[in-house]
């Protein structure tokens, strides 16, 4: 759903094919990232959200 919406409002040429884009977001959405950084490393929620947003954006728009 997220990838479909991004494709509707953004530049489709910059995104990987749909299945790969979904896999990237699925990987970063793993709750273990939140648990590790917020609960174990004591990041606050805004810091985690900023980190996650940047990581997802970079991963989706990477040319690799």
Secondary structure by P-SEA (a helix, b strand, c coil): caaaaaaacccccccccaaaaaaaaaaaacaaaaaaccccccccaaaaaaaaaaaaaaaaaccc
